[in-house]
Amino acid sequence: EKTVFYIKEKYPEIFVIADAKRGDIGNTSTQYAKAFFETLPFDAITVAPYMGSDSVRPFLTFDDKFVILLALTSNVGANDFQYFKQNDEYLFEKVLKESQNWAGKDKMMYVVGATRAEMLTQVRKIVPEHFLLVPGVGAQGGSLQEVAKYGMTNDCGLIVNSSRAIIYASSDADFDKKAALEAKQVQEEMRKLLQEKKIS
Amino acid sequence: EKTVFYIKEKYPEIFVIADAKRGDIGNTSTQYAKAFFETLPFDAITVAPYMGSDSVRPFLTFDDKFVILLALTSNVGANDFQYFKQNDEYLFEKVLKESQNWAGKDKMMYVVGATRAEMLTQVRKIVPEHFLLVPGVGAQGGSLQEVAKYGMTNDCGLIVNSSRAIIYASSDADFDKKAALEAKQVQEEMRKLLQEKKIS
């Protein structure tokens, strides 16, 4: 709580995401939405889709705030249900399609794990322009090059997240330097990829 | 937080559920599990299955604590994805089956909404003995009779939850009496249903 207020005060232009993975019956989702978007100054929140439209919609009623819906996550367990397949459609594709009925790209983004870069082409067929939040670069083994190759749009369209490689960069007194270095590396790599695409 | 400590201190035999609907990558789920089961004295937590096994397993490593996995929820949005169907199997059935590989009925329960009583026969084919947490009686329109008819086992096997009919029983000064009355009614109805089944 202190951290997010501090960031927003010092760097109001930074887009702050609550990776809370909520999703509950309507009136509870409404309370969560108020907590993250009104009481706290988050710009976006990750939401799990399992409970469907009425569990997500309360988060979509705030101006300039975003829902980032879990579609295809970076963890191994993603294989258990997200690839469940009805006819020719995977569950994560159904989530991408169905949720288009709830809001457009001005309110909605999707989580697609960097470890699933091979699926980004299919994801982009359904959501060609939406921003994607891409976790799993770094500690989880996802490749930034692959992600950019298959997932980048003309406006970039990617929010790439590296957490553990940074926050666990070192357990010694040099943590601040090691973490900064790690963050800098990802940033630099992203900058080059954007230049190649002539976005900057 | 104060409430749950108060309940556990005054009535240690009461089974307290955190209806938190969590489910995150492994190390985050581990932190949530510690918060709810170690820092706080909850007996069980509801967990969303979308991210699969490694998002749920961290909650299953505590003695005498339960995961209550969302299978078929009581809200309208349940129709969006929970009935997604691969061959002859619905997603919620896949969740019930797949999760049997993670833990047995000594650690796992399932959420099945009272508004889905017609599906309880199918649910019981897959999990004949597991306890089910059944929300949606009362304000959401679920029938306790129907739930008992299709979902009750020889040991009862049901935790029936009525929230809004109780906490919103009255907005006047008589709230305490109205709420107590509402709770008493559900309890009495349940007692009769248990007697009919010769469980008490």
Interface residues (C-beta under 8 A of the other chain):
Chain A: D19 K21 R22 G23 D24 I25 G26 N27 A48 P49 Y50 M51 G52 S53 D54 S55 V56 L70 T73 S74 N75 V76 G77 A78 N79 D80 F81 Q82 F84 K85 Q86 L91 K94 V95 E98 R164
Chain B: D19 K21 R22 G23 D24 I25 G26 N27 A48 P49 Y50 M51 G52 S53 D54 S55 V56 L70 T73 S74 N75 V76 G77 A78 N79 D80 F81 Q82 F84 K85 Q86 L91 K94 V95 E98 R164
